[in-house]
Amino acid sequence: MDTIDILIIVLYIVITVGVGVWVSKQASKGLDSYFLGGKTIKWYYLGLSNGSGMFDVSGTAWMVGLLFLYGAKSFMFMWMWPIWNQVFIMVFLAIWIRRSNIMTGSEWILTRFGDDKAGRASHLIVAIFAIVASIGFIAYFFEGVGKFMTVILPWDAALILNDAVLLTSSQSYALLIIFLTTIYTIKGGMFSVVATEVLQYGIMVVAGILIAVYAFVTVSDVEINSILSTEWSTIFFGNKLEGSWTGQFATFNSLIDTQGYKMFGAFIGMCLFKGFFASVAGPTPSYDMQRILSTRSVKEAAYMSGFTNLILFIPRYLLISGIVVLALVYLAPSMAVSNNLSLADLEIILPNVINNHVPVGIKGLLLAGLLAAFMSTFSAFVNSGPAYIVNDIYKKYYKPSETPKHYIKASHIASFAIVILGIIMGFFADSINSITLWITSALYGGYVASNFLKWIWWRFNGWGYFWGMTSGLIIATLQYLIDQNKASFEIGTWLYDFSHIPVIYNFPIIFVVSLTGSFLGTFLTPATNLSTLKKFYANVRPWGWWTPVYKALKREDQTITKNKGFIEDMLNCVVGIIWQSSMILLPIYFMIRDYPKTLTTLVVFIITTVILKFTWLDKVKKIPN
């Protein structure tokens, strides 16, 4: 580390904390102001904040390894999460969610199922889920940022007393950065989070552009073409994924064979299946939903979600592609001759390139950008998690009539509690990855069925939601335990080995179990009160099977109309997915100097943008303010 790089990082930290504290006075007006910015923040600031929160360090390192190994096809791996949910949110879900005019995702559940026992059961499980997820992710961030800072800074920060190591360097650095981030997040709430994340987004974009320019200038076309094959740059595939590496790099093909994605056609089919249901289910109760609820109007919620897609992928993949280009030229030859090549080697490509192949000055900005990525994601969880403790549990069940000042203090305490619990879990480093994977598995396993049905089926009730979520959570956890223990079992002469099966192939099992729990919980208990359903439907206006509720409303108000926009919304989602994919592929093709594919991708991006302008944006503009 050169002195100028350290100064850049220190300057970034000072400015970020200063900005966060400076805007914090706006947060003292009440819970709505603290957690949602009083619904006064402009949509493009919220969009920048939302995009910044998704620009995390660990995800970036993972994407670098995937692009390096699998080539252009790696963008389809993003469908596992799925990243399509941002398209579905943009097209129709942001409008549906914002119409509720409430504060948290679990509070939103009460508008769907009512405030009786069934509604409160569904409300409580969402709140608990959101709190546990926040604690788990903070624990993960504690471990991750400590290791990241240990790579960045040259000093030994271990705390030793009487030859006993109280804190390792990694833990000391993690505590320092988390402490600084927590100060402005807790003090300023949503105002501080958005202000600092807008600043952090700008730093990340500058870092991405600089590393892309450096890689483009220092690596020649000849060097790139001598390493990459035509197959590496194509997005077309067959049933089986054949390695694209040749010559001295053929070793990488054997690594592809061990990752469980050899049957690529089946893998993509499963991504499509999961992607639709997970995307219609909507955002999980975290910072993404909070940004939607923070917008000033329904129209601005849609604008914000579309803007998040537009500003996220191109800058992020400029950074990723620039790192990969440098890795292909400077790291691939030595990696290819390794006798013990493993997935771990892909995970450290990002820090290896930063440490050894990025010049002074650019290194400092790049590290500041990655540190900004951590701080923005961390602050988003610190701000969203306590909202569920204070608004959905403390205020609703214990202290419903206190002053705004009282609830702000309670929010400060809840934020500190979540951070402290996350840090305590972070000290058990060996188990953090397991906890995080469990949360992620439950997130897109047990979460999907119940949250898909809540939109489209009037008969689905609070107990159905509760048991659907609970059964999904249980089966997702069992699936994860089996996977972690690399379990296999033998029946007769057949041996079933789960050690190399990607988690996504278990999604149908989790989905069916959760769906069964949803149906049993629904049919074995009474339907939701009709007045609650009528109010929800009249307000949100989802498409789906709502005929009994629609007819009841029609008898009261002849002017009410049915939402017949399913086909139009789905067509927009298909166009949106192509639009989103073009924004990922465009910087990849540009950085590897495949200019014909760059031009083709640019044309696709322009065409899909024009289509969405007429089929989506013009429609959003007609929504009343």
C-alpha positions as CSV (number, residue, x, y, z in Angstrom):
1,M,0.0,0.0,0.0
2,D,1.3,3.4,-1.0
3,T,0.8,6.4,1.2
4,I,-1.5,8.0,-1.4
5,D,-3.8,5.0,-1.4
6,I,-4.1,5.0,2.4
7,L,-4.9,8.7,2.3
8,I,-7.6,8.2,-0.2
9,I,-9.2,5.5,2.0
10,V,-9.0,7.6,5.1
11,L,-10.4,10.6,3.3
12,Y,-13.3,8.5,2.0
13,I,-14.1,7.3,5.6
14,V,-14.0,10.8,7.0
15,I,-16.2,12.3,4.3
16,T,-18.8,9.4,4.6
17,V,-19.1,9.6,8.3
18,G,-19.2,13.4,8.1
19,V,-22.0,13.5,5.6
20,G,-24.0,10.9,7.5
21,V,-23.8,12.8,10.7
22,W,-24.5,16.2,9.0
23,V,-27.9,15.1,7.6
24,S,-28.9,13.2,10.7
25,K,-31.0,16.1,12.2
26,Q,-33.9,15.2,9.8
27,A,-34.4,11.8,11.5
28,S,-35.7,13.0,14.8
29,K,-39.3,13.8,13.7
30,G,-40.7,10.2,14.2
31,L,-40.6,6.6,13.0
32,D,-41.8,7.5,9.6
33,S,-39.0,10.1,9.3
34,Y,-36.4,7.8,10.8
35,F,-37.1,4.6,8.8
36,L,-38.6,6.0,5.6
37,G,-37.2,9.5,5.5
38,G,-40.6,10.9,6.0
39,K,-41.4,9.8,2.5
40,T,-39.9,13.0,1.2
41,I,-36.7,11.8,-0.5
42,K,-36.7,12.1,-4.3
43,W,-37.0,8.9,-6.2
44,Y,-33.6,9.1,-8.0
45,Y,-31.8,9.5,-4.7
46,L,-33.6,6.4,-3.4
47,G,-32.7,4.6,-6.7
48,L,-29.0,5.4,-6.3
49,S,-29.2,4.3,-2.7
50,N,-30.9,1.0,-3.6
51,G,-28.4,0.3,-6.3
52,S,-25.5,1.1,-4.0
53,G,-26.9,-1.3,-1.4
54,M,-26.9,-4.1,-4.0
55,F,-23.2,-3.4,-5.0
56,D,-21.7,-5.6,-2.2
57,V,-18.1,-6.8,-1.9
58,S,-18.8,-10.6,-1.5
59,G,-21.1,-10.7,-4.5
60,T,-18.6,-8.8,-6.6
61,A,-15.9,-11.3,-5.8
62,W,-18.2,-14.2,-6.6
63,M,-19.2,-12.7,-10.0
64,V,-15.5,-12.1,-10.8
65,G,-14.8,-15.8,-10.3
66,L,-17.8,-16.9,-12.3
67,L,-17.0,-14.6,-15.3
68,F,-13.4,-15.8,-15.3
69,L,-14.3,-19.5,-15.4
70,Y,-17.5,-19.6,-17.4
71,G,-17.2,-16.6,-19.6
72,A,-20.2,-14.6,-20.9
73,K,-22.6,-17.4,-19.9
74,S,-21.9,-16.5,-16.3
75,F,-24.5,-13.8,-16.4
76,M,-27.2,-16.5,-16.3
77,F,-25.9,-17.6,-12.9
78,M,-27.4,-14.3,-11.5
79,W,-30.8,-15.8,-12.3
80,M,-30.4,-18.1,-9.3
81,W,-31.0,-15.3,-6.9
82,P,-32.9,-14.2,-9.1
83,I,-32.0,-10.7,-10.3
84,W,-35.2,-10.7,-12.3
85,N,-37.0,-9.6,-9.2
86,Q,-35.8,-6.1,-9.9
87,V,-37.6,-6.2,-13.3
88,F,-40.8,-7.5,-11.8
89,I,-40.7,-4.9,-9.1
90,M,-40.2,-2.2,-11.7
91,V,-43.0,-3.4,-13.9
92,F,-45.8,-3.8,-11.4
93,L,-44.8,-4.9,-7.8
94,A,-43.5,-1.5,-6.8
95,I,-46.8,0.0,-7.6
96,W,-48.7,-2.7,-5.7
97,I,-46.5,-2.4,-2.6
98,R,-46.4,1.4,-2.4
99,R,-50.2,1.7,-2.6
100,S,-50.3,0.2,0.9
101,N,-48.8,3.4,2.4
102,I,-47.3,1.6,5.4
103,M,-43.8,1.3,7.0
104,T,-42.5,-2.3,6.8
105,G,-43.0,-5.5,4.9
106,S,-44.6,-7.3,7.9
107,E,-47.0,-4.3,8.5
108,W,-47.9,-4.7,4.8
109,I,-49.0,-8.3,5.6
110,L,-51.7,-7.0,8.0
111,T,-53.3,-5.1,5.1
112,R,-53.7,-8.4,3.2
113,F,-54.8,-10.8,6.0
114,G,-56.3,-8.5,8.6
115,D,-55.4,-7.9,12.3
116,D,-56.9,-11.1,13.8
117,K,-55.0,-14.1,15.1
118,A,-54.3,-15.4,11.6
119,G,-53.1,-12.0,10.4
120,R,-50.9,-11.5,13.4
121,A,-49.3,-14.9,13.0
122,S,-48.4,-14.1,9.4
123,H,-47.3,-10.6,10.5
124,L,-45.1,-12.0,13.3
125,I,-43.3,-14.6,11.2
126,V,-42.3,-12.0,8.6
127,A,-41.0,-9.7,11.3
128,I,-39.0,-12.5,13.0
129,F,-37.7,-13.6,9.6
130,A,-36.5,-10.0,8.8
131,I,-34.8,-9.5,12.2
132,V,-33.0,-12.9,12.0
133,A,-31.9,-12.2,8.5
134,S,-30.5,-8.8,9.4
135,I,-28.5,-10.3,12.3
136,G,-27.2,-13.1,10.2
137,F,-26.1,-10.7,7.4
138,I,-24.4,-8.3,9.8
139,A,-22.5,-11.3,11.2
140,Y,-21.4,-12.2,7.7
141,F,-20.4,-8.6,7.0
142,F,-18.3,-8.5,10.3
143,E,-16.3,-11.5,9.1
144,G,-16.0,-10.3,5.5
145,V,-15.0,-6.7,6.1
146,G,-12.4,-7.7,8.6
147,K,-10.6,-9.9,6.1
148,F,-11.0,-7.3,3.4
149,M,-9.5,-4.5,5.6
150,T,-6.6,-6.9,6.6
151,V,-5.8,-7.1,2.9
152,I,-6.0,-3.4,2.4
153,L,-4.1,-2.0,5.4
154,P,-0.5,-3.0,6.2
155,W,-0.6,-2.7,10.0
156,D,-1.0,-5.4,12.5
157,A,-4.1,-4.3,14.5
158,A,-4.3,-7.4,16.8
159,L,-5.1,-6.7,20.4
160,I,-2.8,-8.8,22.7
161,L,-2.9,-8.9,26.5
162,N,-0.4,-11.0,28.5
163,D,0.4,-13.0,25.3
164,A,-3.3,-13.8,24.9
165,V,-4.9,-12.6,21.6
166,L,-8.1,-10.8,22.5
167,L,-8.8,-9.5,19.0
168,T,-7.2,-10.5,15.7
169,S,-6.3,-7.9,13.1
170,S,-9.3,-8.9,11.1
171,Q,-11.7,-8.5,14.1
172,S,-10.1,-5.1,15.1
173,Y,-10.6,-3.7,11.7
174,A,-14.1,-5.0,11.4
175,L,-15.1,-3.5,14.8
176,L,-13.7,-0.1,13.7
177,I,-15.5,0.1,10.3
178,I,-18.7,-1.3,11.8
179,F,-18.5,1.2,14.6
180,L,-18.1,4.2,12.2
181,T,-20.9,3.0,9.9
182,T,-23.2,2.3,12.8
183,I,-22.7,5.8,14.2
184,Y,-24.2,7.7,11.2
185,T,-26.7,5.0,10.4
186,I,-28.3,5.0,13.9
187,K,-28.0,8.7,14.3
188,G,-29.5,9.7,11.0
189,G,-31.8,6.8,10.0
190,M,-32.9,6.7,6.4
191,F,-31.7,10.3,5.6
192,S,-28.1,9.4,6.6
193,V,-28.3,6.0,4.8
194,V,-29.5,7.5,1.5
195,A,-27.1,10.5,1.7
196,T,-24.0,8.3,2.3
197,E,-25.1,5.6,-0.2
198,V,-25.5,8.2,-3.0
199,L,-21.9,9.3,-2.2
200,Q,-20.7,5.7,-2.0
201,Y,-22.4,4.9,-5.4
202,G,-20.5,7.8,-7.0
203,I,-17.2,6.4,-5.6
204,M,-18.0,2.9,-6.9
205,V,-18.8,4.2,-10.4
206,V,-15.5,6.1,-10.5
207,A,-13.6,3.0,-9.3
208,G,-15.3,0.9,-11.9
209,I,-14.6,3.3,-14.8
210,L,-10.9,3.7,-13.7
211,I,-10.2,0.0,-13.5
212,A,-12.0,-0.6,-16.8
213,V,-9.9,2.2,-18.5
214,Y,-6.7,0.8,-16.9
215,A,-7.4,-2.7,-18.1
216,F,-8.4,-1.5,-21.5
217,V,-5.2,0.5,-22.0
218,T,-2.6,-1.9,-20.5
219,V,-3.9,-5.2,-21.9
220,S,-3.8,-5.6,-25.7
221,D,-6.3,-7.3,-28.0
222,V,-3.7,-9.8,-28.9
223,E,-3.2,-10.8,-25.2
224,I,-6.9,-11.3,-24.7
225,N,-7.4,-13.2,-27.9
226,S,-4.5,-15.6,-27.2
227,I,-6.3,-16.7,-24.0
228,L,-10.0,-16.6,-24.8
229,S,-11.9,-19.0,-27.1
230,T,-15.0,-18.2,-29.2
231,E,-17.0,-20.5,-26.8
232,W,-16.0,-18.3,-23.8
233,S,-17.7,-15.2,-25.3
234,T,-20.9,-16.9,-26.6
235,I,-24.1,-17.0,-24.5
236,F,-25.6,-19.9,-26.5
237,F,-25.5,-23.4,-24.9
238,G,-26.6,-27.0,-25.3
239,N,-27.8,-29.5,-22.7
240,K,-24.2,-30.0,-21.5
241,L,-21.7,-27.3,-20.6
242,E,-18.4,-28.0,-22.4
243,G,-15.4,-26.2,-21.1
244,S,-14.2,-23.4,-23.3
245,W,-10.6,-23.5,-22.3
246,T,-7.9,-24.9,-24.6
247,G,-4.1,-25.5,-24.6
248,Q,-2.3,-24.7,-21.4
249,F,-5.6,-23.5,-19.8
250,A,-7.4,-26.8,-20.2
251,T,-7.0,-27.4,-16.5
252,F,-9.9,-24.9,-15.9
253,N,-12.3,-27.3,-17.7
254,S,-11.9,-29.9,-15.0
255,L,-12.8,-27.3,-12.4
256,I,-16.0,-26.6,-14.3
257,D,-16.8,-30.3,-14.2
258,T,-16.7,-30.3,-10.4
259,Q,-19.1,-27.4,-9.8
260,G,-22.4,-29.3,-10.5
261,Y,-23.4,-27.1,-13.5
262,K,-22.4,-29.6,-16.3
263,M,-26.0,-30.2,-17.2
264,F,-26.4,-26.5,-18.1
265,G,-29.7,-26.9,-20.0
266,A,-31.3,-28.4,-16.9
267,F,-29.7,-25.7,-14.7
268,I,-31.1,-22.9,-16.8
269,G,-34.5,-24.5,-16.9
270,M,-34.5,-24.6,-13.1
271,C,-33.5,-21.0,-13.0
272,L,-36.4,-20.1,-15.2
273,F,-38.8,-22.1,-13.0
274,K,-37.5,-20.6,-9.8
275,G,-37.1,-17.1,-11.3
276,F,-40.7,-16.6,-12.2
277,F,-42.2,-17.7,-8.8
278,A,-39.5,-15.9,-6.8
279,S,-39.9,-12.7,-8.8
280,V,-43.7,-12.6,-8.5
281,A,-43.3,-13.3,-4.8
282,G,-41.8,-9.8,-4.5
283,P,-39.0,-8.4,-2.5
284,T,-38.0,-9.9,0.9
285,P,-38.7,-7.7,4.0
286,S,-35.4,-5.8,3.8
287,Y,-33.9,-2.6,2.5
288,D,-35.2,-3.2,-1.1
289,M,-38.8,-3.1,0.1
290,Q,-38.0,-0.2,2.5
291,R,-36.8,1.9,-0.5
292,I,-40.1,1.3,-2.2
293,L,-42.1,2.3,0.8
294,S,-39.9,5.4,1.3
295,T,-40.9,7.0,-2.1
296,R,-43.2,10.0,-2.2
297,S,-45.8,8.4,-4.4
298,V,-46.9,5.3,-6.3
299,K,-45.6,6.8,-9.5
300,E,-42.2,7.5,-8.0
301,A,-41.9,4.0,-6.6
302,A,-42.1,2.7,-10.1
303,Y,-39.6,5.3,-11.3
304,M,-37.2,4.4,-8.5
305,S,-37.3,0.7,-9.3
306,G,-36.7,1.2,-13.0
307,F,-33.8,3.6,-12.2
308,T,-32.2,1.0,-9.9
309,N,-32.0,-1.4,-12.8
310,L,-30.5,1.2,-15.1
311,I,-27.8,2.4,-12.8
312,L,-26.7,-0.9,-11.2
313,F,-25.5,-3.3,-13.9
314,I,-23.3,-1.4,-16.3
315,P,-21.0,0.3,-13.7
316,R,-20.8,-2.9,-11.7
317,Y,-19.8,-5.1,-14.7
318,L,-17.3,-2.5,-15.9
319,L,-15.5,-3.1,-12.6
320,I,-16.0,-6.9,-12.7
321,S,-14.9,-7.2,-16.4
322,G,-11.9,-5.0,-15.8
323,I,-10.7,-7.2,-13.0
324,V,-11.3,-10.3,-15.0
325,V,-9.3,-9.0,-18.0
326,L,-6.4,-8.3,-15.8
327,A,-6.8,-11.7,-14.1
328,L,-6.9,-13.5,-17.5
329,V,-3.6,-12.0,-18.5
330,Y,-1.7,-11.9,-15.3
331,L,-3.1,-14.7,-13.1
332,A,-4.5,-17.4,-15.5
333,P,-1.1,-18.8,-16.6
334,S,0.1,-19.5,-13.1
335,M,-3.3,-20.7,-11.9
336,A,-3.5,-23.2,-14.9
337,V,-0.4,-25.0,-13.8
338,S,-1.5,-25.4,-10.2
339,N,-2.0,-29.0,-9.0
340,N,-4.6,-28.1,-6.4
341,L,-6.9,-25.7,-8.4
342,S,-10.2,-25.2,-6.5
343,L,-13.1,-22.9,-6.2
344,A,-11.2,-21.0,-3.5
345,D,-8.7,-19.9,-6.1
346,L,-11.6,-18.1,-8.0
347,E,-12.8,-16.4,-4.8
348,I,-9.4,-14.7,-4.3
349,I,-9.0,-13.4,-7.8
350,L,-10.4,-10.0,-6.8
351,P,-7.9,-9.3,-3.9
352,N,-5.0,-10.8,-5.9
353,V,-5.6,-8.5,-8.8
354,I,-6.0,-5.5,-6.5
355,N,-2.8,-6.3,-4.5
356,N,-0.5,-7.1,-7.4
357,H,-1.8,-5.6,-10.7
358,V,-3.4,-2.2,-10.0
359,P,-1.3,1.0,-9.9
360,V,-1.0,3.5,-7.1
361,G,-3.9,5.9,-6.8
362,I,-6.3,3.7,-8.8
363,K,-5.8,1.0,-6.1
364,G,-6.8,3.5,-3.4
365,L,-9.9,4.6,-5.3
366,L,-10.8,0.9,-6.0
367,L,-10.4,-0.1,-2.4
368,A,-12.4,2.9,-1.3
369,G,-15.1,1.8,-3.8
370,L,-15.2,-1.7,-2.5
371,L,-15.2,-0.4,1.1
372,A,-18.1,1.8,0.1
373,A,-19.9,-1.3,-1.3
374,F,-19.6,-2.9,2.1
375,M,-20.7,0.1,4.1
376,S,-23.7,0.8,1.9
377,T,-25.0,-2.8,2.2
378,F,-24.3,-2.9,5.9
379,S,-26.0,0.4,6.7
380,A,-29.1,-0.7,4.7
381,F,-29.5,-3.8,6.9
382,V,-28.9,-1.8,10.1
383,N,-31.6,0.7,9.1
384,S,-34.2,-1.9,7.9
385,G,-33.9,-4.5,10.6
386,P,-34.8,-2.4,13.7
387,A,-37.9,-1.1,11.9
388,Y,-39.4,-4.6,12.4
389,I,-38.5,-4.7,16.1
390,V,-39.8,-1.2,16.9
391,N,-42.8,-0.7,14.6
392,D,-44.0,-4.3,14.2
393,I,-43.3,-5.8,17.7
394,Y,-42.6,-3.1,20.3
395,K,-45.0,-0.5,19.2
396,K,-47.8,-2.8,18.1
397,Y,-47.8,-5.2,21.1
398,Y,-46.2,-3.4,24.0
399,K,-46.1,0.4,23.7
400,P,-48.7,1.6,21.2
401,S,-49.2,5.2,22.5
402,E,-45.8,6.6,23.1
403,T,-44.3,9.8,21.7
404,P,-42.2,9.9,18.5
405,K,-39.1,10.8,20.6
406,H,-39.6,7.6,22.6
407,Y,-39.8,5.4,19.5
408,I,-36.7,7.0,18.1
409,K,-34.8,6.1,21.2
410,A,-36.2,2.6,21.0
411,S,-35.0,2.5,17.4
412,H,-31.5,3.5,18.5
413,I,-31.4,0.7,21.1
414,A,-32.8,-1.9,18.6
415,S,-30.2,-0.9,16.1
416,F,-27.4,-1.3,18.6
417,A,-28.8,-4.6,19.7
418,I,-28.9,-6.0,16.1
419,V,-25.4,-4.8,15.5
420,I,-24.1,-6.3,18.8
421,L,-25.8,-9.6,18.2
422,G,-24.4,-9.7,14.6
423,I,-20.9,-9.0,15.9
424,I,-21.1,-11.7,18.6
425,M,-22.1,-14.2,15.9
426,G,-19.3,-12.8,13.8
427,F,-16.7,-14.0,16.3
428,F,-17.7,-17.6,15.4
429,A,-16.3,-17.3,12.0
430,D,-16.5,-20.9,11.1
431,S,-20.3,-20.9,11.4
432,I,-21.0,-17.6,9.7
433,N,-21.0,-18.9,6.2
434,S,-23.4,-21.7,7.2
435,I,-25.8,-19.2,8.9
436,T,-25.8,-17.0,5.9
437,L,-26.4,-19.8,3.5
438,W,-29.2,-21.0,5.6
439,I,-30.9,-17.6,5.6
440,T,-30.4,-17.3,1.8
441,S,-31.8,-20.8,1.3
442,A,-34.8,-20.0,3.4
443,L,-35.1,-16.6,1.8
444,Y,-35.7,-18.0,-1.7
445,G,-37.1,-21.4,-0.7
446,G,-39.6,-21.1,2.1
447,Y,-40.4,-17.5,1.2
448,V,-41.5,-18.0,-2.4
449,A,-44.8,-20.1,-2.2
450,S,-46.6,-18.1,0.4
451,N,-45.6,-14.7,-1.0
452,F,-46.5,-15.8,-4.5
453,L,-50.0,-16.9,-3.4
454,K,-50.7,-13.7,-1.4
455,W,-50.9,-11.7,-4.6
456,I,-52.9,-13.9,-6.9
457,W,-55.5,-15.9,-4.8
458,W,-58.2,-14.3,-2.7
459,R,-58.9,-17.5,-0.6
460,F,-55.3,-17.7,0.6
461,N,-55.4,-16.6,4.3
462,G,-53.1,-15.7,7.2
463,W,-52.8,-19.3,8.5
464,G,-52.0,-20.5,5.0
465,Y,-49.3,-17.8,4.9
466,F,-47.9,-18.7,8.3
467,W,-47.7,-22.5,7.7
468,G,-46.5,-22.0,4.1
469,M,-43.6,-19.9,5.4
470,T,-42.9,-22.2,8.4
471,S,-42.9,-25.5,6.4
472,G,-40.7,-23.9,3.7
473,L,-38.3,-22.7,6.3
474,I,-38.1,-26.1,7.9
475,I,-37.5,-28.0,4.6
476,A,-35.0,-25.4,3.4
477,T,-33.0,-25.8,6.6
478,L,-33.1,-29.6,6.3
479,Q,-32.0,-29.4,2.7
480,Y,-29.1,-27.1,3.7
481,L,-28.0,-29.5,6.5
482,I,-27.9,-32.4,4.1
483,D,-25.9,-30.3,1.6
484,Q,-23.4,-29.1,4.2
485,N,-22.8,-32.6,5.4
486,K,-22.3,-33.8,1.8
487,A,-24.9,-36.5,2.6
488,S,-25.4,-39.6,0.6
489,F,-27.6,-42.6,1.1
490,E,-27.8,-46.1,-0.4
491,I,-31.0,-48.0,-1.4
492,G,-30.2,-51.4,-2.7
493,T,-27.5,-51.1,-5.4
494,W,-28.2,-47.4,-6.0
495,L,-26.1,-44.7,-4.3
496,Y,-27.5,-41.2,-4.1
497,D,-24.8,-38.6,-3.5
498,F,-25.9,-35.0,-2.8
499,S,-22.4,-33.6,-2.4
500,H,-22.2,-32.0,-5.8
501,I,-25.8,-31.1,-6.5
502,P,-26.4,-27.3,-6.7
503,V,-28.9,-26.0,-4.2
504,I,-31.2,-24.7,-6.9
505,Y,-32.1,-28.3,-7.9
506,N,-33.7,-28.7,-4.5
507,F,-35.9,-25.7,-5.1
508,P,-38.9,-27.7,-6.5
509,I,-38.9,-29.9,-3.3
510,I,-38.9,-26.8,-1.0
511,F,-41.5,-25.1,-3.2
512,V,-43.9,-28.1,-3.2
513,V,-43.6,-28.6,0.6
514,S,-44.2,-24.9,1.3
515,L,-47.1,-24.9,-1.2
516,T,-48.6,-27.9,0.6
517,G,-48.3,-26.1,3.9
518,S,-49.9,-23.1,2.3
519,F,-52.9,-25.1,1.0
520,L,-53.4,-27.1,4.2
521,G,-53.2,-24.0,6.3
522,T,-55.7,-22.2,4.0
523,F,-58.3,-24.9,3.6
524,L,-58.4,-26.1,7.2
525,T,-59.1,-22.5,8.5
526,P,-61.7,-19.9,7.7
527,A,-61.2,-17.4,4.8
528,T,-59.9,-13.9,5.6
529,N,-62.6,-11.4,6.5
530,L,-64.3,-10.1,3.3
531,S,-64.1,-6.5,4.3
532,T,-60.3,-6.8,4.7
533,L,-60.1,-8.4,1.3
534,K,-62.2,-5.8,-0.4
535,K,-60.1,-3.0,1.1
536,F,-56.9,-4.7,0.0
537,Y,-58.1,-5.4,-3.5
538,A,-59.6,-1.9,-4.0
539,N,-56.3,-0.4,-2.9
540,V,-53.6,-2.7,-4.4
541,R,-55.6,-4.0,-7.5
542,P,-53.5,-7.1,-8.3
543,W,-54.3,-9.5,-11.1
544,G,-55.1,-13.1,-10.4
545,W,-58.1,-15.1,-8.9
546,W,-60.0,-12.4,-7.1
547,T,-63.5,-12.8,-8.7
548,P,-65.5,-13.2,-5.5
549,V,-63.9,-10.1,-4.0
550,Y,-64.3,-8.2,-7.2
551,K,-68.0,-9.0,-7.5
552,A,-68.6,-7.9,-3.9
553,L,-66.9,-4.6,-4.7
554,K,-68.8,-4.2,-7.9
555,R,-72.1,-4.4,-6.1
556,E,-71.0,-1.4,-4.0
557,D,-69.2,0.6,-6.7
558,Q,-70.1,0.1,-10.4
559,T,-67.1,2.2,-11.5
560,I,-64.5,-0.3,-10.2
561,T,-62.7,-2.3,-12.9
562,K,-60.7,-5.5,-12.9
563,N,-56.9,-5.6,-13.4
564,K,-56.5,-7.3,-16.8
565,G,-52.9,-6.4,-17.2
566,F,-51.3,-9.8,-16.6
567,I,-50.3,-10.5,-20.2
568,E,-49.0,-6.9,-20.6
569,D,-47.0,-7.1,-17.4
570,M,-45.5,-10.5,-18.3
571,L,-44.5,-9.2,-21.8
572,N,-42.9,-6.2,-20.2
573,C,-41.0,-8.5,-17.8
574,V,-39.7,-10.6,-20.7
575,V,-38.5,-7.4,-22.4
576,G,-37.1,-6.2,-19.1
577,I,-35.1,-9.3,-18.6
578,I,-33.6,-9.0,-22.0
579,W,-32.9,-5.3,-21.3
580,Q,-31.3,-6.2,-18.0
581,S,-29.1,-8.9,-19.6
582,S,-27.9,-6.5,-22.3
583,M,-26.6,-4.1,-19.6
584,I,-24.6,-7.0,-18.1
585,L,-23.2,-8.3,-21.4
586,L,-22.4,-4.8,-22.9
587,P,-19.4,-4.1,-20.6
588,I,-18.2,-7.7,-20.8
589,Y,-18.0,-7.7,-24.6
590,F,-16.5,-4.2,-24.7
591,M,-13.7,-5.1,-22.2
592,I,-12.7,-8.3,-24.1
593,R,-12.7,-6.3,-27.4
594,D,-15.4,-8.4,-29.1
595,Y,-16.7,-5.4,-31.0
596,P,-19.3,-7.2,-33.2
597,K,-21.0,-8.6,-30.0
598,T,-20.6,-5.2,-28.3
599,L,-22.5,-3.5,-31.1
600,T,-25.2,-6.2,-31.2
601,T,-25.7,-6.0,-27.4
602,L,-25.9,-2.2,-27.7
603,V,-28.6,-2.4,-30.4
604,V,-30.5,-4.9,-28.1
605,F,-30.2,-2.4,-25.2
606,I,-31.5,0.5,-27.3
607,I,-34.4,-1.5,-28.8
608,T,-35.6,-2.8,-25.4
609,T,-35.2,0.6,-23.9
610,V,-37.5,2.1,-26.6
611,I,-40.0,-0.7,-26.1
612,L,-40.2,-0.2,-22.4
613,K,-40.5,3.5,-22.9
614,F,-43.8,3.0,-24.7
615,T,-45.1,-0.1,-22.9
616,W,-44.0,0.7,-19.3
617,L,-42.8,4.2,-18.8
618,D,-45.7,5.9,-20.6
619,K,-48.1,3.8,-18.6
620,V,-46.4,4.8,-15.3
621,K,-46.6,8.5,-16.3
622,K,-50.4,8.2,-16.3
623,I,-50.6,7.2,-12.7
624,P,-52.1,10.1,-10.7
625,N,-49.7,11.9,-8.4
